[in-house]
């Protein structure tokens, strides 16, 4: 995972991008775990809402209003 900053001059862009990438790298496992938990929770909620027939008919993929 890399972070890139642009628009503040090459030196500030370069240094900030390197520091931000390093910091994100330190927390990478936590970020991935949190995203996986949110994804699993969201998908579980969708699957609990619809039965198999509705999923196969494509109702799961339509926008919920």
Secondary structure, 3 states (H helix, E strand, C coil): CCCCCCCCCHHHHHHHHHHHHHHHHHCHHHHHHHHHHHHHHHHHHHHHHCCHHHHHCCCCCCCCC
